Amino acid sequence: MARKISLNLSTPPDVFAKLARDEDWSVRIGVAINPSTPPEILTELSRDEDRNVRWDVARNTSTPPEVLAQLARDRDCDVRLRIAENTSTPPEVLLILVVDDDEGVRETAERALGKRANS
């Protein structure tokens, strides 16, 4: 039930706040991926121990730019890859990722910058 609530676009902010602290990682993922999740809760979830939660914060187009910049330095290359794929990632964050240690992250960030230059 909590998972369904975490995915609901109409969930109130105070409920998101409680769900973001749920011990079930799949509930926290629901909150992390929901575009209606308030920025302060996405910020909190960006520090989650579970990399799957951080992946979905990185993918969420509602994640604040400063959080994306923080996650661009995450220890998990898949988190950084999700940031490079996120259409809301600012160019200055993509520039961090074009010099990433991981080739896939670098290439994805370069493609994202190229698409924006051609838009």
C-alpha positions in Angstrom: 0.0 0.0 0.0 2.8 2.4 0.9 4.4 1.8 -2.5 1.2 2.8 -4.3 0.9 6.0 -2.2 4.6 6.8 -2.9 3.9 6.7 -6.7 0.7 8.7 -6.5 1.1 12.2 -8.1 -1.5 13.6 -5.6 0.3 12.4 -2.4 0.6 15.3 0.1 4.1 16.6 0.9 3.8 15.5 4.6 3.1 12.0 3.5 6.0 12.0 1.1 8.2 13.1 4.0 7.1 10.1 6.0 7.5 7.7 3.1 11.0 9.0 2.4 12.0 7.5 5.7 10.3 4.1 5.2 12.6 1.1 5.8 11.4 -0.5 2.6 13.7 0.7 -0.2 11.0 0.2 -2.8 8.8 2.7 -1.0 11.7 5.2 -1.0 12.2 4.5 -4.7 8.6 5.4 -5.3 9.1 8.7 -3.6 12.4 9.3 -5.4 10.9 8.8 -8.9 7.7 10.7 -8.3 7.8 14.0 -10.1 5.5 15.5 -7.5 8.0 14.9 -4.6 9.0 18.2 -3.1 12.6 19.3 -3.7 13.6 19.1 0.0 12.6 15.5 0.1 14.5 14.7 -3.1 17.5 16.4 -1.5 17.1 14.1 1.6 16.8 11.0 -0.6 19.9 11.9 -2.6 21.9 10.9 0.5 20.1 7.5 0.8 22.4 4.6 1.5 20.6 2.5 -1.1 22.0 3.3 -4.6 18.7 2.4 -6.2 17.1 5.2 -4.4 19.8 7.6 -5.5 19.5 6.3 -9.1 15.8 7.4 -9.1 16.5 10.8 -7.5 19.1 11.3 -10.3 16.5 10.3 -13.0 13.8 12.5 -11.6 13.3 15.6 -13.8 12.1 17.5 -10.7 15.3 17.0 -8.8 16.9 20.5 -8.0 20.0 21.3 -10.1 22.2 21.6 -7.0 21.2 18.1 -6.0 22.1 16.8 -9.5 25.4 18.6 -9.1 26.0 16.8 -5.8 25.0 13.4 -7.3 27.4 14.0 -10.3 30.1 13.1 -7.8 28.3 10.0 -6.4 30.6 7.0 -5.9 28.2 4.9 -8.0 28.7 5.3 -11.7 25.1 4.3 -12.5 23.9 7.2 -10.4 26.1 9.5 -12.5 24.9 7.9 -15.7 21.3 8.6 -14.7 22.2 12.3 -14.2 23.8 12.4 -17.7 20.5 10.9 -19.1 18.3 13.3 -17.2 16.9 16.0 -19.6 16.7 18.5 -16.7 20.4 18.2 -15.8 22.0 21.7 -16.3 24.8 22.0 -18.9 27.3 22.9 -16.1 26.6 19.6 -14.4 27.0 17.7 -17.7 30.4 19.4 -18.1 31.4 17.7 -14.8 30.4 14.4 -16.2 32.2 14.7 -19.6 35.5 14.2 -17.6 34.1 11.3 -15.5 36.2 8.2 -14.9 33.5 6.0 -16.4 33.4 5.9 -20.2 29.7 5.3 -20.4 29.0 8.4 -18.2 31.4 10.5 -20.3 29.8 9.5 -23.6 26.3 10.0 -22.3 27.1 13.4 -21.0 28.8 14.4 -24.3 25.7 13.2 -26.3 23.4 15.2 -23.9 25.5 18.3 -24.4 25.5 17.8 -28.2 21.7 17.5 -28.3 21.3 20.7 -26.4 23.7 22.5 -28.6 21.7 21.4 -31.6 18.3 22.4 -30.1 
